[in-house]
Amino acid sequence: MAARLLDSNGRLKSFEQWSNDVQSIASHQFGPWLRTEYDTAVIRAHQAAEWQRFERDKDVLPNLRWVPSTSPNPGADHRIYWGTILPVDHPFWSRHRPGDRWNCQCSLESTDEPATGIKHEDAVDPRKDGPHKGLGDNPGKSGSLFGQDHPYYPDSCSSCPFAGGLKNRLGMRFGNKKKDCNSCRQADNAIPDEEVERKKQNRAKYRELKNNPEWRDVEYDKRTGGLRAQHVGHITHDGLKAERFFEGLTSTQLELECQAELFRMGRVALLLDESKKKNGNKLAALDLELDGEAMDIRSITGHGWYSHALAAKNRQLTNYNAREDVEHPSNSVCLYFHDPSLFDHKKMVKSIAQFRHYRDMHGDLLKRQIKHVYCVIKGSKELLKYDI
């Protein structure tokens, strides 16, 4: 069930979509508990991704701070750890951490502040205050959102409702098969193939755009499911006076390169309409829709801090989100690296940390519109994502 949280493009499904998708394997679950299951899975999925980032960045930000819960009624068992700062590799994080309670809304953040030591661990009764069943593993290390002792997991494969008949159940009982519900083929087979569904949806989108005169250069890749197109209102800069970078490339050519890289990865990359006006004035617009999410592209052409590019795009998103006709505010930016040598992970981490402390002209912390940074590196097969 946890594996079905994301759609084939890696985006989080709504609770309604998720509950409908897992109906075939969740008919025994009550509605309120299914909601708790979903909320906890989402929290732990975010924490798993964050833990990978903590591990990746620990040479720059070596410690973790326990951040207080955002719940209006936080539990007392975690309260004693609020503010604790310890190294990423400290064994404490294997015994206690946010997310080992159902619907826990505490969190961790990376920091280079000095460690505080362990606060009040001796006050915890492990029999009463230990992790809830199914939440004892660190999802960032185990790769699974829930442990094998999850309350609704069967005690053994032979008692599993997806064993597939008496013959299979007997085979599992006498075959000494080790229970691994998170990687169960029988449970996976009970749910439709999402990759097939993703390509089906993208193919339908391709037909829609192909028959729409407002879109041009519409292309679909049957092998990867990638889709690209350009709105006729998308602004291009290809004239003799256009600013040029690298080997004489214009900003438009770099945009098209970025789109081509995303298309090659199997993504949906649409260059958007930038021609809308109000009272004769051009409205703030964004370049790209990536897998259904609107964002602006910024090509990295120099060796400066990426935080400057983020600040510039933050202003762009602020203006765009202020438009009266924008129903879904944008919170993402796409950085394109035509020259792969200009990308540096440590520099990205430090740039994001700098951006978090940017201030406006009044000296107040900048109101950040950007929450996600996507990095497209020419020639790479991977779309990198950083959260702010």
MINURO-308497 format. One record per residue (C-alpha): x, y, z; residue number from 1; residue in three letters. Coordinates in Angstrom, 1 decimal. Example, Ala and Ser with C-alpha at 12.3 -4.5 7.8 and 13.67 -1.06 7.14 Angstrom:
residues 2
[kolgu [12.3 -4.5 7.8] 1 'Ala']
[kolgu [13.7 -1.1 7.1] 2 'Ser']
END
This chain:
residues 388
[kolgu [0.0 0.0 0.0] 1 'Met']
[kolgu [2.8 2.4 0.9] 2 'Ala']
[kolgu [4.4 1.8 -2.5] 3 'Ala']
[kolgu [1.2 3.2 -4.2] 4 'Arg']
[kolgu [1.5 6.6 -2.7] 5 'Leu']
[kolgu [3.2 8.1 -5.8] 6 'Leu']
[kolgu [1.9 8.1 -9.3] 7 'Asp']
[kolgu [4.1 7.0 -12.2] 8 'Ser']
[kolgu [5.6 10.5 -12.5] 9 'Asn']
[kolgu [6.7 10.4 -8.9] 10 'Gly']
[kolgu [4.0 12.9 -7.6] 11 'Arg']
[kolgu [2.1 12.2 -4.4] 12 'Leu']
[kolgu [-1.4 10.9 -5.0] 13 'Lys']
[kolgu [-4.4 12.5 -3.2] 14 'Ser']
[kolgu [-5.9 10.5 -0.4] 15 'Phe']
[kolgu [-9.0 9.8 -2.5] 16 'Glu']
[kolgu [-6.9 8.5 -5.5] 17 'Gln']
[kolgu [-4.7 6.4 -3.3] 18 'Trp']
[kolgu [-7.5 4.8 -1.3] 19 'Ser']
[kolgu [-9.3 4.0 -4.6] 20 'Asn']
[kolgu [-6.1 2.4 -6.0] 21 'Asp']
[kolgu [-5.5 0.2 -3.0] 22 'Val']
[kolgu [-9.1 -0.8 -2.5] 23 'Gln']
[kolgu [-8.3 -4.4 -3.7] 24 'Ser']
[kolgu [-5.8 -4.9 -0.8] 25 'Ile']
[kolgu [-7.3 -2.6 1.8] 26 'Ala']
[kolgu [-11.0 -3.7 2.0] 27 'Ser']
[kolgu [-10.4 -4.7 5.7] 28 'His']
[kolgu [-9.4 -1.2 6.7] 29 'Gln']
[kolgu [-11.7 1.3 8.3] 30 'Phe']
[kolgu [-11.9 4.7 6.7] 31 'Gly']
[kolgu [-10.5 6.8 9.6] 32 'Pro']
[kolgu [-7.6 4.3 10.1] 33 'Trp']
[kolgu [-6.9 4.3 6.3] 34 'Leu']
[kolgu [-6.6 8.1 6.5] 35 'Arg']
[kolgu [-4.1 7.8 9.4] 36 'Thr']
[kolgu [-2.2 5.2 7.4] 37 'Glu']
[kolgu [-2.0 7.6 4.4] 38 'Tyr']
[kolgu [-1.0 10.6 6.5] 39 'Asp']
[kolgu [1.7 8.6 8.3] 40 'Thr']
[kolgu [3.0 7.1 5.1] 41 'Ala']
[kolgu [3.3 10.5 3.5] 42 'Val']
[kolgu [5.2 11.8 6.5] 43 'Ile']
[kolgu [7.6 8.9 6.5] 44 'Arg']
[kolgu [8.1 9.1 2.7] 45 'Ala']
[kolgu [9.2 12.7 3.2] 46 'His']
[kolgu [11.4 11.7 6.1] 47 'Gln']
[kolgu [13.0 8.9 4.0] 48 'Ala']
[kolgu [13.9 11.4 1.3] 49 'Ala']
[kolgu [15.2 13.8 3.9] 50 'Glu']
[kolgu [17.4 11.2 5.4] 51 'Trp']
[kolgu [19.0 10.5 2.1] 52 'Gln']
[kolgu [19.7 14.2 1.9] 53 'Arg']
[kolgu [21.1 14.2 5.5] 54 'Phe']
[kolgu [23.5 11.4 4.6] 55 'Glu']
[kolgu [24.5 13.1 1.3] 56 'Arg']
[kolgu [25.1 16.5 3.0] 57 'Asp']
[kolgu [26.7 15.4 6.3] 58 'Lys']
[kolgu [30.1 16.6 5.3] 59 'Asp']
[kolgu [28.7 20.1 5.0] 60 'Val']
[kolgu [25.9 19.9 7.6] 61 'Leu']
[kolgu [27.1 17.1 10.0] 62 'Pro']
[kolgu [24.4 17.3 12.7] 63 'Asn']
[kolgu [20.6 16.9 13.0] 64 'Leu']
[kolgu [18.2 18.9 15.2] 65 'Arg']
[kolgu [14.9 17.5 16.5] 66 'Trp']
[kolgu [12.3 20.1 15.5] 67 'Val']
[kolgu [9.2 20.5 17.6] 68 'Pro']
[kolgu [5.9 19.0 16.4] 69 'Ser']
[kolgu [3.5 21.2 14.4] 70 'Thr']
[kolgu [0.6 19.4 15.9] 71 'Ser']
[kolgu [-1.8 21.5 18.1] 72 'Pro']
[kolgu [-1.8 18.6 20.6] 73 'Asn']
[kolgu [1.8 17.1 20.5] 74 'Pro']
[kolgu [2.5 14.0 22.5] 75 'Gly']
[kolgu [4.6 14.3 25.6] 76 'Ala']
[kolgu [6.9 11.3 24.7] 77 'Asp']
[kolgu [8.7 13.3 22.0] 78 'His']
[kolgu [8.6 16.6 23.7] 79 'Arg']
[kolgu [11.7 15.8 25.8] 80 'Ile']
[kolgu [13.8 15.5 22.7] 81 'Tyr']
[kolgu [12.9 18.8 21.1] 82 'Trp']
[kolgu [16.0 20.8 20.4] 83 'Gly']
[kolgu [18.3 17.8 20.6] 84 'Thr']
[kolgu [21.3 18.1 18.2] 85 'Ile']
[kolgu [23.4 15.1 17.4] 86 'Leu']
[kolgu [25.6 13.9 14.5] 87 'Pro']
[kolgu [23.8 12.2 11.6] 88 'Val']
[kolgu [25.5 8.9 12.3] 89 'Asp']
[kolgu [24.7 8.9 16.1] 90 'His']
[kolgu [23.1 5.7 17.3] 91 'Pro']
[kolgu [20.4 7.7 19.0] 92 'Phe']
[kolgu [18.6 8.2 15.7] 93 'Trp']
[kolgu [18.2 4.4 15.4] 94 'Ser']
[kolgu [16.4 4.4 18.8] 95 'Arg']
[kolgu [14.3 7.6 18.6] 96 'His']
[kolgu [13.4 9.9 15.8] 97 'Arg']
[kolgu [10.4 11.7 14.4] 98 'Pro']
[kolgu [8.0 9.5 12.5] 99 'Gly']
[kolgu [8.0 6.5 14.9] 100 'Asp']
[kolgu [4.5 7.3 16.1] 101 'Arg']
[kolgu [1.3 7.3 14.1] 102 'Trp']
[kolgu [0.7 10.8 12.7] 103 'Asn']
[kolgu [3.8 12.2 14.4] 104 'Cys']
[kolgu [4.4 15.7 13.1] 105 'Gln']
[kolgu [7.9 16.3 14.6] 106 'Cys']
[kolgu [10.7 16.6 12.1] 107 'Ser']
[kolgu [14.5 16.8 11.7] 108 'Leu']
[kolgu [16.7 19.5 10.1] 109 'Glu']
[kolgu [20.3 19.4 9.2] 110 'Ser']
[kolgu [22.6 22.0 10.9] 111 'Thr']
[kolgu [26.3 22.8 11.5] 112 'Asp']
[kolgu [25.5 23.9 15.1] 113 'Glu']
[kolgu [27.4 22.0 17.8] 114 'Pro']
[kolgu [25.8 18.8 19.3] 115 'Ala']
[kolgu [23.9 19.2 22.5] 116 'Thr']
[kolgu [24.2 15.7 23.8] 117 'Gly']
[kolgu [21.2 13.4 24.5] 118 'Ile']
[kolgu [18.4 14.9 26.5] 119 'Lys']
[kolgu [16.4 12.9 29.0] 120 'His']
[kolgu [16.8 9.5 27.3] 121 'Glu']
[kolgu [16.8 7.8 30.6] 122 'Asp']
[kolgu [13.3 9.1 31.3] 123 'Ala']
[kolgu [11.9 6.9 28.5] 124 'Val']
[kolgu [10.4 3.5 29.1] 125 'Asp']
[kolgu [11.2 1.5 26.0] 126 'Pro']
[kolgu [8.3 -0.9 26.7] 127 'Arg']
[kolgu [5.7 1.9 26.9] 128 'Lys']
[kolgu [7.4 4.7 24.9] 129 'Asp']
[kolgu [9.1 2.7 22.1] 130 'Gly']
[kolgu [8.2 3.0 18.4] 131 'Pro']
[kolgu [4.7 2.0 17.4] 132 'His']
[kolgu [4.3 -1.3 15.6] 133 'Lys']
[kolgu [5.4 -1.0 12.0] 134 'Gly']
[kolgu [7.3 2.2 12.6] 135 'Leu']
[kolgu [10.5 1.0 14.2] 136 'Gly']
[kolgu [12.6 1.1 11.1] 137 'Asp']
[kolgu [14.3 4.2 9.7] 138 'Asn']
[kolgu [12.7 4.4 6.2] 139 'Pro']
[kolgu [15.7 6.3 4.9] 140 'Gly']
[kolgu [17.9 3.3 5.7] 141 'Lys']
[kolgu [15.6 0.4 5.3] 142 'Ser']
[kolgu [14.0 1.6 2.1] 143 'Gly']
[kolgu [10.5 0.6 3.4] 144 'Ser']
[kolgu [8.0 3.0 4.9] 145 'Leu']
[kolgu [6.6 0.3 7.3] 146 'Phe']
[kolgu [8.3 -2.6 9.1] 147 'Gly']
[kolgu [7.3 -6.3 8.9] 148 'Gln']
[kolgu [5.5 -6.0 12.3] 149 'Asp']
[kolgu [2.9 -3.6 10.8] 150 'His']
[kolgu [-0.5 -4.2 12.5] 151 'Pro']
[kolgu [-2.3 -5.3 9.3] 152 'Tyr']
[kolgu [0.6 -7.4 7.9] 153 'Tyr']
[kolgu [-0.1 -11.2 8.2] 154 'Pro']
[kolgu [1.8 -13.2 10.7] 155 'Asp']
[kolgu [3.1 -15.4 7.9] 156 'Ser']
[kolgu [2.9 -16.0 4.2] 157 'Cys']
[kolgu [0.7 -19.0 4.7] 158 'Ser']
[kolgu [-1.9 -16.8 6.3] 159 'Ser']
[kolgu [-1.7 -14.1 3.6] 160 'Cys']
[kolgu [-4.9 -13.4 1.7] 161 'Pro']
[kolgu [-2.8 -12.9 -1.5] 162 'Phe']
[kolgu [-1.2 -16.3 -1.3] 163 'Ala']
[kolgu [-3.2 -17.4 -4.3] 164 'Gly']
[kolgu [-5.1 -20.6 -3.2] 165 'Gly']
[kolgu [-4.5 -23.6 -1.1] 166 'Leu']
[kolgu [-1.6 -25.0 -3.1] 167 'Lys']
[kolgu [0.4 -21.8 -2.7] 168 'Asn']
[kolgu [-0.5 -21.5 1.0] 169 'Arg']
[kolgu [0.7 -25.0 1.7] 170 'Leu']
[kolgu [3.9 -24.3 -0.4] 171 'Gly']
[kolgu [4.6 -21.2 1.7] 172 'Met']
[kolgu [3.9 -23.0 5.0] 173 'Arg']
[kolgu [6.3 -25.9 4.3] 174 'Phe']
[kolgu [8.8 -24.0 2.1] 175 'Gly']
[kolgu [10.1 -21.8 5.0] 176 'Asn']
[kolgu [9.6 -18.7 2.9] 177 'Lys']
[kolgu [10.7 -15.5 4.8] 178 'Lys']
[kolgu [7.9 -13.0 5.1] 179 'Lys']
[kolgu [8.6 -9.8 3.2] 180 'Asp']
[kolgu [5.3 -8.0 2.8] 181 'Cys']
[kolgu [6.9 -4.8 1.3] 182 'Asn']
[kolgu [8.2 -6.8 -1.7] 183 'Ser']
[kolgu [5.4 -9.3 -2.1] 184 'Cys']
[kolgu [4.7 -10.2 -5.7] 185 'Arg']
[kolgu [1.2 -11.4 -5.0] 186 'Gln']
[kolgu [0.2 -8.1 -3.4] 187 'Ala']
[kolgu [1.8 -6.2 -6.3] 188 'Asp']
[kolgu [-0.1 -8.2 -8.8] 189 'Asn']
[kolgu [-3.4 -7.2 -7.1] 190 'Ala']
[kolgu [-2.9 -3.6 -8.3] 191 'Ile']
[kolgu [-2.7 -2.5 -12.0] 192 'Pro']
[kolgu [0.7 -1.6 -13.5] 193 'Asp']
[kolgu [1.3 2.1 -13.0] 194 'Glu']
[kolgu [3.9 2.4 -15.8] 195 'Glu']
[kolgu [1.4 1.2 -18.3] 196 'Val']
[kolgu [-1.2 3.6 -17.0] 197 'Glu']
[kolgu [1.3 6.5 -17.1] 198 'Arg']
[kolgu [2.1 5.9 -20.8] 199 'Lys']
[kolgu [-1.6 5.5 -21.5] 200 'Lys']
[kolgu [-2.3 8.9 -19.9] 201 'Gln']
[kolgu [0.6 10.6 -21.7] 202 'Asn']
[kolgu [-0.5 9.1 -25.0] 203 'Arg']
[kolgu [-4.0 10.5 -24.5] 204 'Ala']
[kolgu [-2.4 13.9 -23.7] 205 'Lys']
[kolgu [-0.4 13.7 -26.9] 206 'Tyr']
[kolgu [-3.5 13.1 -29.0] 207 'Arg']
[kolgu [-5.2 16.1 -27.2] 208 'Glu']
[kolgu [-2.3 18.5 -27.9] 209 'Leu']
[kolgu [-1.8 17.2 -31.4] 210 'Lys']
[kolgu [-5.3 18.2 -32.3] 211 'Asn']
[kolgu [-5.1 21.6 -30.6] 212 'Asn']
[kolgu [-3.9 24.4 -32.9] 213 'Pro']
[kolgu [-2.5 26.3 -29.9] 214 'Glu']
[kolgu [0.3 23.7 -29.6] 215 'Trp']
[kolgu [3.1 22.9 -32.0] 216 'Arg']
[kolgu [6.1 20.6 -32.2] 217 'Asp']
[kolgu [4.1 17.9 -30.3] 218 'Val']
[kolgu [6.0 14.7 -29.9] 219 'Glu']
[kolgu [5.5 11.4 -28.0] 220 'Tyr']
[kolgu [8.0 8.7 -27.3] 221 'Asp']
[kolgu [6.4 5.2 -27.2] 222 'Lys']
[kolgu [9.4 3.7 -25.5] 223 'Arg']
[kolgu [9.8 6.1 -22.6] 224 'Thr']
[kolgu [6.3 7.7 -22.5] 225 'Gly']
[kolgu [8.0 11.1 -22.8] 226 'Gly']
[kolgu [5.9 14.0 -24.2] 227 'Leu']
[kolgu [7.0 17.4 -25.3] 228 'Arg']
[kolgu [5.2 20.3 -27.0] 229 'Ala']
[kolgu [5.4 24.1 -27.3] 230 'Gln']
[kolgu [2.5 26.6 -27.0] 231 'His']
[kolgu [2.3 29.1 -29.8] 232 'Val']
[kolgu [2.4 31.8 -27.2] 233 'Gly']
[kolgu [5.7 30.8 -25.8] 234 'His']
[kolgu [8.2 33.6 -26.3] 235 'Ile']
[kolgu [11.4 32.9 -28.2] 236 'Thr']
[kolgu [14.7 34.9 -28.2] 237 'His']
[kolgu [16.5 34.0 -31.4] 238 'Asp']
[kolgu [17.1 37.4 -33.1] 239 'Gly']
[kolgu [20.5 38.8 -34.0] 240 'Leu']
[kolgu [20.5 40.9 -30.8] 241 'Lys']
[kolgu [19.6 38.0 -28.5] 242 'Ala']
[kolgu [22.0 37.4 -25.6] 243 'Glu']
[kolgu [24.1 34.3 -26.2] 244 'Arg']
[kolgu [25.9 31.8 -24.0] 245 'Phe']
[kolgu [28.4 29.0 -24.3] 246 'Phe']
[kolgu [28.9 28.2 -28.0] 247 'Glu']
[kolgu [26.6 31.0 -29.1] 248 'Gly']
[kolgu [23.4 29.5 -27.7] 249 'Leu']
[kolgu [20.4 31.7 -27.0] 250 'Thr']
[kolgu [18.2 31.4 -23.9] 251 'Ser']
[kolgu [15.5 29.8 -26.2] 252 'Thr']
[kolgu [17.9 27.2 -27.5] 253 'Gln']
[kolgu [18.9 26.4 -23.9] 254 'Leu']
[kolgu [15.2 26.0 -23.0] 255 'Glu']
[kolgu [14.7 23.6 -25.9] 256 'Leu']
[kolgu [17.8 21.7 -24.8] 257 'Glu']
[kolgu [16.4 21.4 -21.3] 258 'Cys']
[kolgu [13.0 20.2 -22.6] 259 'Gln']
[kolgu [14.8 17.7 -24.8] 260 'Ala']
[kolgu [16.7 16.2 -21.8] 261 'Glu']
[kolgu [13.4 15.9 -19.9] 262 'Leu']
[kolgu [11.7 14.3 -22.9] 263 'Phe']
[kolgu [14.5 11.8 -23.1] 264 'Arg']
[kolgu [14.0 10.9 -19.5] 265 'Met']
[kolgu [10.3 10.0 -20.2] 266 'Gly']
[kolgu [8.9 13.2 -18.6] 267 'Arg']
[kolgu [6.1 15.4 -19.8] 268 'Val']
[kolgu [7.8 18.8 -20.7] 269 'Ala']
[kolgu [5.5 21.5 -22.1] 270 'Leu']
[kolgu [6.8 25.0 -22.9] 271 'Leu']
[kolgu [4.0 27.3 -21.8] 272 'Leu']
[kolgu [2.1 30.3 -23.1] 273 'Asp']
[kolgu [3.9 33.5 -22.1] 274 'Glu']
[kolgu [1.8 36.0 -24.2] 275 'Ser']
[kolgu [-1.0 36.9 -21.9] 276 'Lys']
[kolgu [-1.6 40.6 -21.2] 277 'Lys']
[kolgu [-3.7 42.8 -18.9] 278 'Lys']
[kolgu [-4.4 46.4 -19.8] 279 'Asn']
[kolgu [-1.8 46.1 -22.5] 280 'Gly']
[kolgu [0.9 45.0 -20.1] 281 'Asn']
[kolgu [2.5 41.5 -20.3] 282 'Lys']
[kolgu [1.7 39.3 -17.3] 283 'Leu']
[kolgu [4.3 37.4 -15.4] 284 'Ala']
[kolgu [4.6 33.9 -16.9] 285 'Ala']
[kolgu [6.4 30.7 -16.4] 286 'Leu']
[kolgu [8.4 28.7 -19.0] 287 'Asp']
[kolgu [7.7 25.1 -18.3] 288 'Leu']
[kolgu [5.1 22.5 -17.2] 289 'Glu']
[kolgu [7.0 19.5 -15.9] 290 'Leu']
[kolgu [4.8 16.4 -15.3] 291 'Asp']
[kolgu [1.9 18.7 -14.6] 292 'Gly']
[kolgu [3.7 21.2 -12.4] 293 'Glu']
[kolgu [4.3 24.8 -13.6] 294 'Ala']
[kolgu [7.8 26.2 -13.0] 295 'Met']
[kolgu [10.4 28.5 -14.5] 296 'Asp']
[kolgu [13.6 27.5 -16.2] 297 'Ile']
[kolgu [17.0 29.1 -15.3] 298 'Arg']
[kolgu [20.0 28.1 -17.3] 299 'Ser']
[kolgu [23.2 28.1 -15.2] 300 'Ile']
[kolgu [25.9 29.8 -17.3] 301 'Thr']
[kolgu [28.5 30.8 -14.8] 302 'Gly']
[kolgu [30.4 29.7 -11.6] 303 'His']
[kolgu [28.6 31.9 -9.1] 304 'Gly']
[kolgu [26.4 30.7 -6.2] 305 'Trp']
[kolgu [23.1 29.2 -7.3] 306 'Tyr']
[kolgu [21.4 31.2 -4.6] 307 'Ser']
[kolgu [21.5 34.3 -6.8] 308 'His']
[kolgu [19.5 32.4 -9.5] 309 'Ala']
[kolgu [17.1 31.1 -6.9] 310 'Leu']
[kolgu [16.5 34.7 -5.6] 311 'Ala']
[kolgu [15.8 35.9 -9.1] 312 'Ala']
[kolgu [13.4 33.1 -9.8] 313 'Lys']
[kolgu [11.7 33.6 -6.4] 314 'Asn']
[kolgu [10.7 37.1 -7.6] 315 'Arg']
[kolgu [9.4 35.6 -10.9] 316 'Gln']
[kolgu [7.2 33.1 -8.9] 317 'Leu']
[kolgu [6.0 35.9 -6.6] 318 'Thr']
[kolgu [4.8 37.9 -9.5] 319 'Asn']
[kolgu [3.3 34.9 -11.3] 320 'Tyr']
[kolgu [1.5 33.7 -8.2] 321 'Asn']
[kolgu [0.0 37.2 -7.7] 322 'Ala']
[kolgu [-1.9 36.9 -10.9] 323 'Arg']
[kolgu [-5.7 36.8 -10.5] 324 'Glu']
[kolgu [-6.1 33.9 -13.0] 325 'Asp']
[kolgu [-3.6 31.6 -11.3] 326 'Val']
[kolgu [-5.5 28.8 -9.6] 327 'Glu']
[kolgu [-2.5 26.7 -8.6] 328 'His']
[kolgu [0.5 28.7 -7.3] 329 'Pro']
[kolgu [3.9 27.6 -8.4] 330 'Ser']
[kolgu [6.5 26.6 -5.9] 331 'Asn']
[kolgu [9.3 25.1 -8.1] 332 'Ser']
[kolgu [12.1 26.1 -10.3] 333 'Val']
[kolgu [14.1 24.2 -12.9] 334 'Cys']
[kolgu [17.9 24.8 -13.1] 335 'Leu']
[kolgu [19.4 23.6 -16.4] 336 'Tyr']
[kolgu [23.1 22.8 -16.7] 337 'Phe']
[kolgu [24.2 22.8 -20.3] 338 'His']
[kolgu [27.8 22.5 -19.1] 339 'Asp']
[kolgu [27.7 19.5 -16.6] 340 'Pro']
[kolgu [30.9 20.8 -14.9] 341 'Ser']
[kolgu [28.9 23.8 -13.6] 342 'Leu']
[kolgu [26.9 21.5 -11.3] 343 'Phe']
[kolgu [28.2 20.8 -7.9] 344 'Asp']
[kolgu [26.2 19.0 -5.2] 345 'His']
[kolgu [27.9 20.6 -2.2] 346 'Lys']
[kolgu [27.6 24.0 -3.8] 347 'Lys']
[kolgu [23.9 23.4 -4.3] 348 'Met']
[kolgu [23.4 22.5 -0.7] 349 'Val']
[kolgu [25.3 25.6 0.5] 350 'Lys']
[kolgu [23.4 27.8 -2.0] 351 'Ser']
[kolgu [20.0 26.5 -0.7] 352 'Ile']
[kolgu [21.2 27.2 2.8] 353 'Ala']
[kolgu [22.2 30.8 1.8] 354 'Gln']
[kolgu [18.9 31.3 0.0] 355 'Phe']
[kolgu [17.0 30.3 3.2] 356 'Arg']
[kolgu [18.6 33.4 4.9] 357 'His']
[kolgu [18.0 35.9 2.1] 358 'Tyr']
[kolgu [16.3 39.1 3.2] 359 'Arg']
[kolgu [14.2 41.7 1.4] 360 'Asp']
[kolgu [14.8 45.4 1.1] 361 'Met']
[kolgu [13.2 46.0 4.5] 362 'His']
[kolgu [15.6 43.6 6.2] 363 'Gly']
[kolgu [13.0 40.9 6.7] 364 'Asp']
[kolgu [13.5 37.3 5.8] 365 'Leu']
[kolgu [12.6 36.8 2.2] 366 'Leu']
[kolgu [9.1 35.3 1.7] 367 'Lys']
[kolgu [10.1 32.1 -0.1] 368 'Arg']
[kolgu [7.9 31.0 -3.0] 369 'Gln']
[kolgu [10.3 28.3 -4.0] 370 'Ile']
[kolgu [10.0 25.0 -2.2] 371 'Lys']
[kolgu [11.5 22.6 -4.8] 372 'His']
[kolgu [14.5 22.9 -7.1] 373 'Val']
[kolgu [14.8 20.5 -10.0] 374 'Tyr']
[kolgu [18.2 20.1 -11.7] 375 'Cys']
[kolgu [18.5 19.0 -15.3] 376 'Val']
[kolgu [22.1 18.2 -16.2] 377 'Ile']
[kolgu [22.9 17.7 -19.9] 378 'Lys']
[kolgu [23.6 14.0 -20.6] 379 'Gly']
[kolgu [22.4 12.8 -17.2] 380 'Ser']
[kolgu [19.6 10.2 -17.0] 381 'Lys']
[kolgu [18.5 11.5 -13.6] 382 'Glu']
[kolgu [16.3 14.4 -12.7] 383 'Leu']
[kolgu [17.6 15.8 -9.4] 384 'Leu']
[kolgu [15.3 17.3 -6.9] 385 'Lys']
[kolgu [16.2 19.5 -3.8] 386 'Tyr']
[kolgu [13.7 20.6 -1.2] 387 'Asp']
[kolgu [13.9 24.0 0.4] 388 'Ile']
END
